[in-house]
Amino acid sequence: MLQTRQNALGVRFEAQCRAFEKEPFPTLDVRKDRLNRLLTLTEKHEAEICAAIDSDFSARSAEETRLAELFVVRAGIRHALSHLSAWMRERRVATSLPFLPGRNRLLPQPLGVVGIVSPWNYPFQLAIAPATAAIAAGNRVLIKPSELTPKFSDLLASLVEKYFAADEVSVMVGDADVGKAFVSFPFDHLLFTGSTAVGRQVALAAAANLTPVTLELGGKSPAIFDPSCDLDAAVASVAYGKLLNAGQTCIAPDYLMVPRGQGATVADKFAAAMTKLYPRLGDNPDYTAIVSERHHRRLADMVAEARDSGADIVEVNPANETLGVSDRKMAPVLVRNAGDNLRLMREEIFGPVLPIVEYGAVDEAIEHVNRGERPLALYWFGSDSTNRQRVMRETVAGGVTINDCMLHLVQERQPFGGVGESGTGAYHGEWGFRTFSKEKPIFIQSKFSAGGLLRPPYGKTFEWIFRLLNLIT
């Protein structure tokens, strides 16, 4: 079976390579047609997409899928359609004085065949958003969706087959071994979204082909409450951001930092805010389940380790339901006084568990963030501009939202990507178009160029021109 899938992958890859050779620079109309078909796929199959993801998760809020996946993708496609003509345009670049009257131009050129490896947590958005950018840039696209959401992956493959020729866009379903084979192909660019550990393996496989990679990873994204923040508003924002998709979001607040002495008060406020959002959990269609038994067990083990170590644990289960036996739902958990050696303080949590860490001066908060690996996101709440500026300048993160959560992700006029352990490269909007393009520099020589005077045989004319060049540069 694996060999059959690998052979099919090879056939599709070669077909896309040959198709790109025949059409190395698709016109604006061709690219818009492909984007419009992608938009039609998104708009006409919303119910099927929501149902498939709900089935894979065993309980996934349809509203969360519509908002965090379909809306984001739809907005991205429409933004690309509106701006594609400008993005494709050959741009003028200033020419240095010694080379006038020659002219510089910059031409964004398609790369060829782009590979996209998408994860399970937002399976539609994180497959189609990068595909949007790659298609806009004029590339052919192969997508490998996650094996942890098999119903959705099969649906995506059938929908893409319905709207696209296999040599335009194609989806390759399969397990982790198929994924390993996928990333070993000599793509012209490879985008991977997932864990840092797997990201390292992807980068190594791509390096064998000198394939450029964009890695969208994750990490322990902090939320920092400054003493100047509106505490109730900040708590409400982080509670929503943490529990969206049951915390299974790469840019979810991983842990919270609060001024010393406020930990217990903040925990009480979080319990109340989470109860308001989800007054019941088990049969609540708004509250999403954990994607797999393995992941559910991992989260439970983290909480058990913290409890056994003496940390303060608060489970927010307003209706006192029994969860995790006949379902994979997990009640939100607040953790205080957790030791730095615990797994939930060292590993990305990726679930509805929120450690609360107290800090003294802003220097201590900055030092705590910088002591760890560079996060994909950072959230700061407050009105003190001096402290805000210090945190912004003295920490490094993939992206930041101030006085709210996760909204930097949906800014089509801003790049989205990680830094260091949380990833490399960026996409969204024009940044995605540029990621999947080669910006080719072009110099157009003028017939009035004096460059010939610098050629052999050298002599007085060369020396005079050379002195002049030194003066004007």
Secondary structure as UniProt FT lines:
FT   HELIX           2..22
FT   HELIX           28..44
FT   HELIX           46..57
FT   HELIX           62..65
FT   HELIX           66..71
FT   HELIX           72..88
FT   STRAND          91..93
FT   HELIX           97..99
FT   TURN            100..101
FT   STRAND          103..110
FT   STRAND          113..117
FT   TURN            123..124
FT   HELIX           125..136
FT   TURN            137..138
FT   STRAND          140..144
FT   TURN            147..148
FT   HELIX           150..163
FT   TURN            166..168
FT   STRAND          169..171
FT   HELIX           176..183
FT   STRAND          189..193
FT   HELIX           196..207
FT   TURN            208..210
FT   STRAND          213..216
FT   STRAND          222..225
FT   TURN            227..228
FT   HELIX           231..243
FT   HELIX           244..247
FT   TURN            250..251
FT   STRAND          255..259
FT   TURN            260..261
FT   HELIX           263..277
FT   TURN            282..283
FT   TURN            285..286
FT   HELIX           293..308
FT   TURN            309..310
FT   STRAND          312..315
FT   TURN            318..319
FT   STRAND          333..336
FT   TURN            340..341
FT   HELIX           343..346
FT   STRAND          353..359
FT   HELIX           362..371
FT   STRAND          377..381
FT   HELIX           385..394
FT   STRAND          399..402
FT   HELIX           407..410
FT   TURN            412..413
FT   HELIX           420..422
FT   STRAND          423..424
FT   HELIX           429..435
FT   STRAND          437..444
FT   TURN            447..448
FT   HELIX           451..454
FT   HELIX           460..472
//
